[in-house]
Amino acid sequence: MKLEKGIGIILKKKEINEKDVIIDVLIKNNDESYHRKKFIVYGILKSKKRNPIIVEAGNLIQLDYYDKKNLDILNVKEINLINRFYELKNNYEKLLFLSQILELSHYASITDAHSLKDVFILLLSALQYLEDYHKKQYQKIEDLLEKLSLSFKEIFLLFFSVRLLKIMGYVGDLNFCSSCNKEISIKAKWQEGLYFYCDECDPTSNEIDFIYLQILRLITKFKFNNFLEQLEVYIEKSQIEKNKIHHIFSSMEEKLNLYLKTVITN
């Protein structure tokens, strides 16, 4: 039985009595393998030597454990806190936002074990970015979002959700029509899921769905800050009225949430 070592992100925790906690962890082992496992941490809630903060959801931790293949819940040999991401937890609104990101990552890591590496990288990058964002108060991003009449939480969650769906394999080729495989360049029709038809394959194709398609293309192509910069350029170039921007993103969010529920429940 080999001793495994690695770093992990706690997706969920469950207190099972007055002393013990079960944690659900997305792990990168030292051998570069990725896993999602459950661990029981005995006595952490009453320990005089270890702080129970270690097992908070959203923490980045260092783990030593023995991987017994026949057990659903493993014992922890050693657990240490690397980063609590305190800036993401210092008020209720931030905690709620964090819980949404962790919940999405939890379901994504259940759906497809082959994508665990990409989910881990995306989630860790998101936590580190959010921590820096709250610490440094990126004024340039704030000014840009105000100009676009968008909230940071709204746009970041949309970005994160689409990136997760792409990792999970639920995003089609956004450059080409899912019916005839021709490039979509003028109008589009949003089909079920994240697939689009061109105006030749669907007579109900329209400019609004094409705007949705263009935004999704930007999300899947660029990192978050670059995405916002490219989004501003696209909105100005397309002459989209400012009072329509919020409605466009609210509608996109509604469509994506419905799709996420379908993906998760299936």
N, C-alpha and C positions, 0 to 999 in steps of 0.2 A: 504494500500500500504506500503510494508515493505522497510525500508532503507537497502540496501545491501552494504557490505564492502568487499574489497578483494584486491589482487595484480594482476597486469596484464602486459602482454608483448604486446607492440604496434607492430602489423604486418604491418600496412599500415596507411598512413595519406593522407588526401586530403583537400587542402585549397579551400573553397567554395566562399570566397570573401576576401576582404582586412583584415577582422578581425577574421573570424571564421574558425575552422578546424574540420573535421570529422575524427575520429580515429577508426580503426578496431582493436579490442583488444581480446587477448586470456586471460581469467580471471580464477583465483582460488579464490573463495569467502571464507569468514571466516568459513562458514559451510562445507568446504571441497568439495563443488560442483564446477564443471568446466563448463565454457561457452565461447562462442565466440560471442561478441556483438559489435555494432557500437555506438559511442557516438559523440555528437556535443559539442565542447568546445567553448563557445561563447566568443568573444573578446580577445582571447589569443594572437593574432598577434599584437594587438595594446595596450595590457595591460601594465600599469605602475607598477603593483603589482606582476604579474606573468611572468616568463620568458618563451618565446615560445619554448625554448629548451625542455620543459617538454613533448611536443607532438611529438617529433622525433620518427620515426620508429626505432625499436630495443630497446627502453627504457623499463626499468622495473619501473612500477608506482604503486602508491596506489590510489585506487578509492573508493569514496562513491557515490552511485547513487540509484535512485528509479526505480525499474524494472516494467515498464508498459508494460504488455504483448501484447497490441495491437499496440505498436509502434516499427518500424524497427530501428529507431535511437533514443537513449535515451539521456536525459540531465544529465550532470555531476554535482553533488552537490559539490564535493571536489576532487581535483586531486593533487597529490604530486609526485615528482621524488624520486625514491629509488636508481636507478643506471642507468646512461646514457651509460655505457660501452664505455667510451671515447676511450679506446685503440683500439676499433674495428672501429673507425670512423675518425681517425686522418690522413688518406690519401685516395686517390681515390681507390686504389687497395683493401684496407680493406673494404671500403664502398661497393664496388661491390660484394665482398665475402659475406658480411653481408646481402646484398639485396637478394642474391641467397638463403641463408639459410631461410630468412624470407618468401620469395616467396614460397619455398617448404613447409614450415610450414603452410602458408596461405591456400594452396590447400589441404593439408592433413587434416586441421581442417574443411574444407568445406565438404570433401568426407564422413566422418563418425563422427557424433556427439558423438558416444559412445567411441571414442578413444581420446577425448579431453584431458583427464587427462594425458595420456601417451605422447601425442604431447607436452603438456605444460612442462612436466618434462624433456623430451628430449631437447626441445628448450632452456629452462632455463639452463640446464646442459651444453649445447653447448656454450651458451653465456658466462657463468662463466668460462668454461675451456679456451675459446679463449682469454678472458681477462687476465687470469693468464698466459697463454702461451706468450702473447705479453709483459706482464709486466716482467716476470721472465726469458724469453728467455731460455726455457728448452734445454740446450745444449745436453743432452743425446738424446733427440728426434731428434734434428737437425743432430747430428752425425749419428744416425741410418738411417734417411731418406737419407742423403748423401750417406751412404753405399749402400742403396737400389736403388739409383738413382731416388728417388721420391720427388715430391714437397709436402710441407705440405698442401697447398690448395687443390691439386688434391686428396690426400689420405683422408683428413678430409671430403671433400664434398662427396666422394664415400661412406665413412663410414656412414655419416649422412643420405644420400639418402636411403641406404639399411635399416637402422634402421627405417626410416619413412615408407618405404614400408612394413616392417614387422608389424609395428603398425597398418597400414591400412589393413592388412590381405592379402597382395599380394605376400607373400613369402611362398612357399610350405615347406614341411618337407625336409630339405636339407640332411638328413641322408639316406633317402630311395628313391628308384626309384618311380616316380609318376605314373608309369604304373603297375609294378608288386609288388611294395612295398618291394622289397629286398634291403638290404644295398648296397650302391654304394661304392666300395672300390678300383677300379682300373682305369677304364675309364668311361666317362660320355658323355652325349649329352645334351647340353643346349637347352631346348624347348622354346616355346613362354612364355614370362613372366619370372618368377624365379622358373621354374620347370625343373627337370633333369631326364633323362632316363639312365638306366644302359646299359652295353654293350650287354646284352642278348636281351633287348627290342629294341635296335636301333643299327644296324650294323655300323652306322657312328660314334659311340661313339669314343672319342679320349682323349689323355692325356692333351691337352690344356684346353678343357672344364672341365676336372676333376680338373685342377689347379684353374680355375674360381670357381668351386664348393667348393674347400677347402678354398679359400679366403673368400667366402661368409659365410661359416661355422664359420670361425674365427671372422668375423664381428658381426655375430648375437650372438656369445657366450661371447665375452670379451668386457670390456670397452676399450676406444681408446688406452691408453698407453699400456695396456696389449696385445691388438690386435697387435700393432706394434712389440712388443717383440716376440709374438708367430709367427708372420709373418716372422720375421728374422729366427727363428728356422726352420720353415717349408721350407723356400727358401734354407737354407743351407742343410737341410736333403734331400731335393728333388734334390739338385744340379742343380737348375735353373740358367742358365747363366745370369750374370749381365746385358748383353746387351739386354736380352729378357724381363727383368722385366718391363721396362717402356712401352714397346709395349703391354704387357699383361694387365697392368692397364689402358692404353689408350683405348684398345679394350673393356675392361669391362665398362669403363665410357661411351663409345659410346652406348653399348648395354643397359645400365641402363637408359641413357638419353632418348633413344627411347621408352623404357618401361614406364618411367615416363610421357612422352608426351601422350602416349596411355591412361594411367590411368587417367591423369588430364583431357584430352579432353572428355573422356567418362563420 
